[in-house]
Amino acid sequence: MSFSARLGSDDLTVEAGATTPLSIEITNKGEASAQFEITIEGIDPEWTAIPVPLVTIAAGETQVEKIFFKPARRAESAAGSYPFLLKLRSFESNETRTLQGALQIKPYHQINLDIEPKKGFVGTLRNENDFDLTLINLGNSKHTFKVFAGDPEDSCLYEFESDQVDLGPGQEKNIGLNIVAKKRKFLSGKLVGFGVTARSNEQPSVIATAQGQLEIKPFINVATLIAVLLILFVGALWFALIPKPPAFNLSVSRSQALVGQPLTISWTPATSKENVVIYAQDGQIYSSSGAAGMTTFTPVAPGSVQIRGYAVVDGKRSAEETFMITVQSPPVVLPPKILEFRLDSNTLTFGQPFTIHYKVENATKLMLLPVGKALDPTLDEIQITADNLQTKSYTLVASNANGQIDKLKIPVKVTQPSQAKIIAFTADPTQLSLPGSVNISWQVNDKAVRVELSSNGLTQVEQPSGSVVVNLAKTSTFTLTAYDEEGLTSSKTIKVVVKPPPPVNPPLQPGQQTTTGDSGGSGGAVGDSSGSGATGTTPP
């Protein structure tokens, strides 16, 4: 094998429209410099970029190159996993190495809804009107959309050709909408503004709206027609002689919203001389002059919100336009909770790695303090290094999308090990049946600048290696302490046990007898004058 290669990661995640690098480590194991060709197969060539497709590496050297993944932000870059093969070929030996990986493209969501015609009508000969809806999925993931329509006064019935539509990335579909006027007046008409909304079943926050108008014309007969014509003639003459009222057109970005989700209100007056007044829930939110414009309104409570507005010029006021917006409560976000946070030991050694165990729920973000390291909420442990002697505790902070937090603290102690090490420390023997002598021997490394041997409250300085013979009459404990240049210590302890001598009975005098039986009472031992049984005598 003349060379080897390794990917920095075999599972790469990227957002459509963004560029993400992937590193490749190539090692030339041959005895001469070699050139290597880098190619990628199994993935759209437009999604990849290889800055240096031909790499020259010296013998025995390891070089890291990078390739870049850059899927375009369009529907063709569908969300999902795309496996690929990265091939490297040596120009000298013609050997190849194949590395497998997978590119994960994240989903993004964008839809558009249009209605044609923008305005329809019902008249004497028909009581309904057909509209065409065009729904386009501009995102890179599949959605199932629910469509519905309504007007503020509930003046019409709305029937869709299909009220549920499946659209893949980049797809569009036309949906027929039939609107029937519920009530019609004989001599007067009505202009109904209605809204159509498409909402994703998978992602309820993905919404598109379109606005339309339906003119409900009155019934009329011949006599009424003559009267109407006369009235129109007189009205036209009168209309020609009076100042024209201002024209005004109002629209709202959506007919349904969530609490805290801004609504965009836009208008188009006829001239820049008009003064536009906008109300939301009986409160004025805008009053100013100008041609076309827009403002925003954010609902703070669920329910129905009425948006209305009009224009005024030269004391004349336009007809008021009204929209009813349905406001719903946002989805409930549960507070984060730390279920587990612990260390294998609260005493840590400086410069040594240790493992932190944790488990959380309802958390979108985890932060370990004071190191300021972000943790993965889907994992349950991480290994870090104790690199600060001033650290007194570690705190885990969990937070969710609403900014709610939960945190736990673990106190720790970070100790610095001594450079002085005790290689050997022994006692021979470690147990005496009678008082006697013991040989204590030791040896430390070259980092020890001072060695002390302690026993029975006495301490004396010793050589880095050596031995000493000690006479013992009782059990004793020996402690060897080694100091490094910074005064940090390491120590070992040995205990030498001296057994007490067995009891010795005094010799019997002539004519003296020793009673060993129990002659009444609890029985006393020889020489024990406190017993109530037979007793022996102790010589002076």
DRENLUMVO-481613 format. One line per 10 residues: their letters; for each residue x, y, z of C-alpha. Coordinates in Angstrom, 1 decimal. Each point is the difference from the previous one (the first is absolute). Example, Ala and Ser with C-alpha at 12.3 -4.5 7.8 and 13.67 -1.06 7.14 Angstrom:
! DRENLUMVO-481613
as	12.3,-4.5,7.8; 1.4,3.4,-0.7 $
END
This chain:
! DRENLUMVO-481613
msfsarlgsd	0.0,0.0,0.0; 1.8,3.2,-1.2; -2.5,2.5,1.5; -2.9,0.2,2.4; -2.9,2.5,0.3; -2.6,0.9,2.7; -3.0,2.3,0.0; -0.4,2.6,2.8; -3.6,-1.1,0.2; -2.1,-2.5,-1.8 $
dltveagatt	-3.4,1.7,0.8; -0.2,3.7,-1.0; -3.0,2.2,0.6; -0.5,3.2,-2.1; -2.7,2.5,-0.6; -1.1,0.7,-3.6; 1.7,3.2,-1.2; 2.9,-0.4,2.5; 3.5,-1.3,-0.5; 1.5,-2.6,2.3 $
plsieitnkg	3.6,-1.4,-0.1; 1.1,-3.6,0.3; 3.6,-0.8,0.8; 2.0,-3.0,-1.5; 3.2,-1.3,1.6; 2.3,-1.6,-2.5; 3.2,-1.8,1.0; 2.7,-0.9,-2.6; 1.6,-3.2,1.2; 2.2,-0.4,-3.0 $
easaqfeiti	3.7,0.8,-0.3; -0.4,2.8,-2.5; -2.2,3.1,-0.5; -3.3,-0.8,-1.6; -3.0,1.7,-1.6; -3.6,-0.9,1.0; -3.2,0.8,-1.9; -3.2,0.7,2.0; -3.4,-0.6,-1.5; -3.6,-0.3,1.4 $
egidpewtai	-2.7,-2.4,-1.3; -3.6,-0.6,0.8; -1.0,3.7,0.6; -1.0,3.0,-2.2; 3.3,1.5,-1.2; -1.6,3.5,0.4; -0.2,-0.7,3.8; 3.8,-0.5,0.3; 3.2,1.9,-0.4; 3.5,-1.4,0.1 $
pvplvtiaag	2.5,2.9,0.2; 3.0,-2.2,-0.6; -0.9,-3.2,-1.9; 3.6,-1.0,-0.5; 2.2,-0.2,3.1; 3.7,-0.5,0.3; 1.3,-1.6,3.3; 3.6,-0.7,0.9; 1.0,-3.5,1.1; -1.1,-1.0,3.5 $
etqvekiffk	-1.9,3.3,0.4; -3.7,0.4,1.0; -2.0,2.9,-1.6; -3.5,1.2,0.7; -2.1,1.3,-2.9; -3.5,1.4,-0.1; -3.0,-0.4,-2.2; -3.2,2.1,0.2; -3.7,-0.9,-0.2; -2.2,2.9,-1.2 $
parraesaag	-3.5,-1.2,-1.0; -2.1,2.9,-1.4; -2.9,1.4,1.9; -2.7,-1.2,-2.4; -2.6,-2.7,-0.1; 2.3,-2.3,-2.0; 2.2,-0.3,3.1; -2.5,-2.2,1.7; 0.4,-0.7,3.7; 1.4,-3.4,0.9 $
sypfllklrs	3.1,-2.2,0.1; 2.3,-0.3,-3.1; 2.7,-2.7,0.1; 3.2,0.7,-1.9; 3.3,-1.6,-0.8; 3.3,2.0,0.2; 2.7,-1.6,-2.2; 3.8,0.6,0.2; 2.3,-1.3,-2.7; 3.8,0.0,0.1 $
fesnetrtlq	1.5,1.1,-3.3; 3.2,-2.0,0.7; -1.5,-3.4,1.0; -3.5,0.5,-1.4; -1.3,-1.3,3.3; -3.4,1.3,1.2; -1.7,0.4,3.3; -3.8,0.4,0.4; -1.5,1.8,3.0; -3.7,-0.1,0.7 $
galqikpyhq	-2.0,2.9,1.5; -3.5,1.5,0.2; -1.2,3.6,-0.6; -3.0,1.0,2.1; -1.9,3.0,-1.5; -2.2,1.7,2.6; -3.6,0.9,-1.0; -1.1,3.6,-0.5; -3.6,1.1,-0.6; -1.5,2.6,-2.3 $
inldiepkkg	-3.4,0.0,-1.8; -2.0,2.5,-2.1; -3.7,0.2,-0.5; -1.7,2.0,-2.8; -3.6,0.5,-1.0; -1.5,0.9,-3.4; -2.0,2.0,-0.6; 0.6,2.4,2.8; -3.6,1.1,-0.2; -3.2,-1.9,-1.0 $
fvgtlrnend	-3.7,0.7,0.1; -3.4,-1.6,0.2; -3.0,1.5,-1.8; -3.5,-0.6,-1.2; 0.7,-3.0,-2.1; 2.5,-1.8,2.4; 0.4,-0.3,3.7; 3.6,-1.3,0.1; 3.4,0.7,-1.3; 3.1,-2.2,-0.7 $
fdltlinlgn	3.5,1.0,0.9; 3.3,-1.8,-0.7; 2.6,-0.4,2.7; 3.7,-0.7,-0.8; 2.0,-1.5,2.9; 3.8,-0.3,-0.5; 2.4,-1.8,2.3; 3.3,2.0,-0.3; 1.7,-2.0,2.8; 2.0,-3.2,-0.2 $
skhtfkvfag	-2.2,-2.3,2.0; -3.4,-1.6,-0.6; -3.1,1.4,1.7; -3.7,-0.8,0.2; -2.0,3.3,0.0; -3.4,0.6,1.4; -1.9,2.9,-1.8; -2.9,2.0,1.4; -1.7,3.3,-0.6; -2.3,2.5,1.7 $
dpedsclyef	-1.2,3.6,0.2; -0.5,2.2,3.1; -3.9,0.1,-0.3; -0.4,-3.7,-1.1; -1.9,1.2,-3.1; 0.9,-2.9,-2.2; 0.5,-3.8,-0.3; 3.4,-1.2,-1.1; 0.6,-3.4,-1.7; 3.4,-1.2,-1.2 $
esdqvdlgpg	0.6,-2.5,-2.7; 2.3,-1.6,2.5; 0.7,1.4,3.5; 3.2,-2.0,0.5; 2.9,0.0,-2.4; 3.3,-1.9,0.0; 2.9,1.9,-1.5; 3.6,-1.1,-0.4; 3.0,2.4,-0.3; -0.5,2.4,-2.9 $
qekniglniv	-3.5,-1.3,-0.8; -3.1,2.1,-0.6; -3.7,-0.8,-0.2; -3.1,1.8,-1.1; -3.0,-0.3,2.2; -3.5,1.0,-1.0; -2.0,2.2,2.5; -3.8,0.5,-0.3; -1.6,2.8,2.0; -3.7,0.3,0.5 $
akkrkflsgk	-1.7,3.1,1.4; -2.3,-0.9,2.9; -2.3,3.0,-0.2; -0.7,2.6,-2.8; -2.0,3.2,0.3; -2.4,1.0,-2.7; 1.2,3.6,-0.6; 3.3,0.2,1.8; 3.3,-1.8,-0.5; 3.0,-0.8,2.2 $
lvgfgvtars	3.8,-0.4,-0.4; 1.3,-2.9,2.1; 3.7,-0.2,0.7; 1.1,-3.6,0.7; 3.3,-1.7,0.9; 1.4,-3.4,-1.1; 2.6,-1.7,2.2; 2.2,-3.1,-0.6; 1.6,-1.6,3.1; 2.5,-2.9,0.1 $
neqpsviata	-1.1,-3.0,2.1; 3.6,-0.9,0.7; 1.2,3.5,0.9; -3.0,2.1,1.2; 2.1,3.2,0.0; 0.4,-0.3,-3.8; -3.0,2.1,-1.3; -0.9,1.8,-3.2; -3.0,2.3,-0.5; -1.7,1.7,-2.9 $
qgqleikpfi	-2.7,2.7,-0.1; -2.9,0.3,-2.4; -3.3,1.9,-0.4; -3.5,-1.1,-1.0; -2.5,2.6,-1.1; -3.6,-1.0,0.8; -2.2,1.8,-2.5; -3.7,0.7,0.8; -3.1,-1.5,-1.9; -1.6,2.5,-2.3 $
nvatliavll	-3.1,0.1,-2.3; -1.0,2.3,-3.0; -1.9,2.6,2.1; 2.7,0.1,2.5; 2.5,0.2,-2.9; -1.7,3.2,-1.3; -0.1,1.4,3.5; 3.6,-0.9,0.6; 1.0,1.6,-3.4; -1.7,3.2,1.0 $
ilfvgalwfa	1.6,-0.2,3.4; 3.3,-0.7,-1.5; -0.4,3.0,-2.4; -0.8,2.3,2.8; 2.6,-1.6,2.2; 2.6,0.3,-2.7; -0.8,3.7,-0.5; 0.2,0.5,3.8; 3.1,-2.0,0.2; 1.6,2.1,-2.7 $
lipkppafnl	-0.7,3.1,1.9; 1.3,-1.0,3.4; 3.6,-0.7,1.1; 1.1,-3.6,-0.5; 0.4,-2.0,3.3; 3.4,-1.5,0.5; 0.7,-3.5,-1.3; 1.5,-2.6,2.4; 1.1,-3.6,-0.2; 1.0,-2.0,3.2 $
svsrsqalvg	1.6,-3.5,0.3; 1.3,-2.2,2.9; 2.8,-2.5,-0.4; -2.0,-2.9,1.4; -3.4,-0.9,1.3; 1.3,-2.3,2.8; 3.0,0.7,2.3; 1.5,-1.2,3.3; 0.4,2.1,3.2; 3.2,2.1,-0.4 $
qpltiswtpa	0.1,-0.5,-3.8; 0.1,3.4,-1.8; -2.7,0.8,-2.6; 1.0,2.3,-2.9; -2.7,2.5,-0.9; 0.4,1.7,-3.4; -2.1,2.6,-1.9; -0.1,1.9,-3.2; -1.8,3.4,0.0; -0.8,1.8,-3.3 $
tskenvviya	2.3,3.0,0.7; 2.8,1.1,2.3; -2.3,2.7,1.4; -2.2,-2.5,1.8; 0.3,-0.6,3.7; -0.1,-3.7,0.8; -1.4,-1.2,3.4; 0.3,-3.7,1.1; -1.7,-1.6,3.1; 0.7,-3.4,1.5 $
qdgqiysssg	-2.3,-1.3,2.7; -1.6,3.5,0.4; 3.4,1.6,0.6; 1.6,2.3,-2.5; 3.4,-1.3,-1.1; 0.8,2.3,-2.9; -1.0,3.5,-1.2; 2.1,1.7,-2.7; 0.0,1.3,-3.5; 1.7,-1.6,-3.0 $
aagmttftpv	-0.7,-2.1,-3.1; 0.6,-3.7,0.6; 1.3,-1.3,3.4; -0.1,-2.7,2.6; 0.2,-0.5,3.7; 0.0,-3.0,2.4; -2.2,-1.1,2.8; 0.9,-2.8,2.5; -3.0,-1.8,1.8; 0.6,-0.7,3.7 $
apgsvqirgy	-3.0,-2.2,0.7; -1.9,-2.8,-1.8; -3.4,0.8,-1.5; -1.3,2.1,-2.9; 1.7,3.3,-1.0; -1.7,2.6,-2.2; 2.2,2.0,-2.4; -1.7,3.0,-1.6; 1.1,3.1,-1.8; -1.0,3.0,-2.1 $
avvdgkrsae	1.5,3.0,-1.8; -1.0,3.7,0.4; 0.7,2.9,-2.4; -1.4,3.5,0.0; -2.5,-1.1,2.8; -1.3,-2.9,-2.1; 0.3,-3.5,1.4; 0.3,-3.2,-2.1; -2.0,-3.1,0.7; 1.4,-2.0,2.9 $
etfmitvqsp	1.6,-3.4,-0.8; -0.1,-2.7,2.7; 1.8,-3.3,0.5; -0.5,-2.6,2.8; 3.1,-1.8,1.1; -0.1,-3.3,2.0; 2.7,-0.1,2.6; 1.0,-3.3,1.6; 2.2,-0.8,3.0; 3.6,-1.2,-0.9 $
pvvlppkile	0.9,-3.6,0.6; 0.9,-0.8,3.7; 3.7,-0.3,0.6; 0.9,-2.1,3.1; 2.6,1.4,2.4; 3.5,-1.7,-0.2; 0.9,-2.4,2.7; 3.4,-1.5,1.0; -0.6,-3.6,1.0; 3.6,-1.0,0.7 $
frldsntltf	3.3,1.9,0.5; 2.9,-1.7,1.7; 3.8,-0.8,0.0; 1.7,-3.3,0.7; 2.0,1.9,2.7; -0.2,3.6,1.4; 3.8,0.0,0.5; 1.7,0.7,-3.3; 3.7,-0.2,-1.0; 1.3,3.0,-1.9 $
gqpftihykv	0.7,-0.7,-3.7; -1.9,-3.4,0.1; -3.2,-0.7,-1.9; -3.2,-0.9,1.8; -3.6,-0.9,-1.1; -3.1,2.1,0.7; -3.3,-2.0,-0.1; -3.2,1.9,-0.8; -3.6,-0.6,-1.1; -2.6,2.7,-0.9 $
enatklmllp	-3.4,0.4,-1.5; -1.9,2.8,-1.8; 3.4,1.8,-0.6; 1.2,1.5,-3.2; 3.3,1.4,1.3; 2.4,-1.2,2.6; 3.0,2.0,1.5; 2.7,-1.2,2.4; 1.4,2.8,2.2; 2.5,1.3,0.8 $
vgkaldptld	1.7,-1.5,-3.1; -2.7,1.5,-2.3; -0.3,-3.2,-2.0; -3.3,-0.8,-1.9; -1.1,-3.7,0.5; -2.2,-2.1,-2.3; -3.4,-0.6,1.8; -0.4,-3.3,-1.9; 3.1,-1.5,1.6; 0.5,-1.1,3.6 $
eiqitadnlq	3.7,0.5,0.8; 3.1,2.1,-1.0; 3.7,-0.2,0.9; 1.9,3.2,0.8; 3.3,0.8,1.7; 0.5,1.7,3.4; 2.2,2.8,-1.2; -0.7,2.7,2.7; 1.1,-0.4,3.6; -2.4,2.9,1.0 $
tksytlvasn	-3.1,-1.9,-1.1; -2.2,-0.6,3.0; -3.2,-1.4,-1.7; -1.6,-0.9,-3.3; -3.5,1.2,-1.0; -2.2,-1.4,-2.6; -2.5,2.5,-1.5; -2.9,-1.4,-2.2; -2.3,2.3,-2.0; -2.9,-0.3,-2.4 $
angqidklki	-1.3,2.0,-3.0; -1.9,2.4,2.3; 3.1,0.9,2.0; -1.1,-2.0,3.1; 3.0,-1.5,1.9; 0.9,-2.7,2.5; 3.4,-0.4,1.6; 1.9,-2.3,2.4; 3.4,0.6,1.7; 2.6,-2.6,1.1 $
pvkvtqpsqa	2.8,1.1,2.4; 3.5,-1.4,-1.0; 3.6,0.3,1.2; 2.8,0.1,-2.5; 3.3,-1.2,1.4; 3.5,0.2,-1.6; 2.0,-3.3,0.3; 3.5,0.2,1.4; 3.0,-0.7,-2.4; 1.7,-1.9,2.8 $
kiiaftadpt	-0.9,-3.7,-0.1; 0.7,-2.8,2.5; 1.3,-2.9,-1.9; 0.3,-2.4,2.9; -0.7,0.1,3.8; 0.2,-3.3,2.0; 0.4,-1.4,3.4; 1.7,-3.4,0.8; -1.7,-1.6,1.8; -3.5,1.7,0.3 $
qlslpgsvni	-0.9,-2.1,3.1; 2.0,-0.9,3.1; -1.1,-2.6,2.6; 2.4,1.6,2.5; 1.6,3.4,0.3; 2.9,0.2,-2.5; 1.5,1.8,-2.9; -1.5,0.9,-3.4; 1.8,1.0,-3.2; -1.8,3.0,-1.7 $
swqvndkavr	1.2,0.6,-3.6; -1.2,2.5,-2.7; 0.8,1.5,-3.4; -1.4,3.2,-1.7; 0.4,1.5,-3.5; 2.3,2.8,-1.0; -2.8,2.6,0.2; 0.1,-0.2,3.8; 2.0,2.8,1.7; -0.7,-1.1,3.6 $
velssngltq	-0.9,-3.3,1.7; -1.4,-0.3,3.5; -0.6,-3.2,2.1; -2.5,0.4,2.9; -1.0,-2.4,2.8; -1.5,0.5,3.5; 0.0,3.8,-0.4; 3.7,0.2,-1.0; 1.1,1.1,-3.5; 3.5,-0.1,-1.5 $
veqpsgsvvv	1.4,0.9,-3.5; 1.3,-2.9,-2.0; 1.9,-0.7,-3.3; -2.0,-0.6,-3.2; 0.7,-3.7,0.4; 1.2,-2.0,3.0; -1.0,-2.1,3.0; 0.0,0.2,3.8; -0.3,-2.6,2.8; -2.5,0.9,2.7 $
nlaktstftl	-0.5,-1.8,3.3; -3.7,-0.3,0.8; -1.7,-0.9,3.3; -3.6,0.8,-1.2; -2.0,0.2,-3.2; 1.1,3.1,-2.0; -0.9,1.8,-3.2; 2.7,1.4,-2.3; -0.8,2.7,-2.6; 2.4,1.0,-2.9 $
taydeeglts	-0.6,3.4,-1.5; 1.6,1.3,-3.2; 0.1,3.7,-1.0; 0.4,1.4,-3.5; 1.4,3.5,-1.0; -3.5,1.7,0.5; -0.5,-1.5,3.4; -2.6,-2.5,-1.2; 0.2,-3.4,1.8; -0.7,-3.7,-0.5 $
sktikvvvkp	0.1,-2.4,2.9; -0.4,-3.7,0.9; -0.6,-1.6,3.4; 1.1,-3.4,1.5; -1.3,-1.6,3.2; 2.2,-2.4,1.9; -1.9,-2.1,2.6; 1.8,-1.2,3.2; -2.1,-2.7,1.8; -0.1,0.2,3.8 $
pppvnpplqp	1.8,-2.8,1.9; -2.2,-2.8,1.4; -0.8,0.1,3.7; 2.4,-1.9,2.3; -1.3,-1.9,3.2; 2.2,0.4,3.1; 1.8,-3.1,1.2; -1.7,-2.1,2.8; 1.5,0.0,3.5; 0.5,-3.3,1.9 $
gqqtttgdsg	-3.3,-1.3,1.3; -2.0,2.5,-2.0; -2.8,-1.3,-2.2; -1.8,1.7,-2.9; -3.7,-0.6,-0.3; -1.3,0.0,-3.5; -3.5,-1.2,0.6; -3.1,2.2,0.7; -0.9,-0.5,3.7; -2.9,2.5,0.2 $
gsggavgdss	-0.1,3.5,-1.4; 0.9,1.1,-3.5; 3.6,-1.3,0.2; 3.1,2.2,0.1; 3.3,-0.4,-1.9; 3.2,-0.7,1.8; 1.4,3.1,1.5; -3.3,1.8,-0.3; -0.9,1.0,3.6; -3.4,1.6,-1.1 $
gsgatgttpp	-1.6,-3.3,-0.8; -2.4,-1.8,2.4; 1.3,-3.5,-0.7; 3.3,-1.7,1.0; 3.1,2.2,-0.1; 3.7,-0.4,-0.5; 2.8,1.8,1.6; 2.4,2.3,-1.7; 3.6,0.0,1.3; 1.4,3.3,1.2 $
END
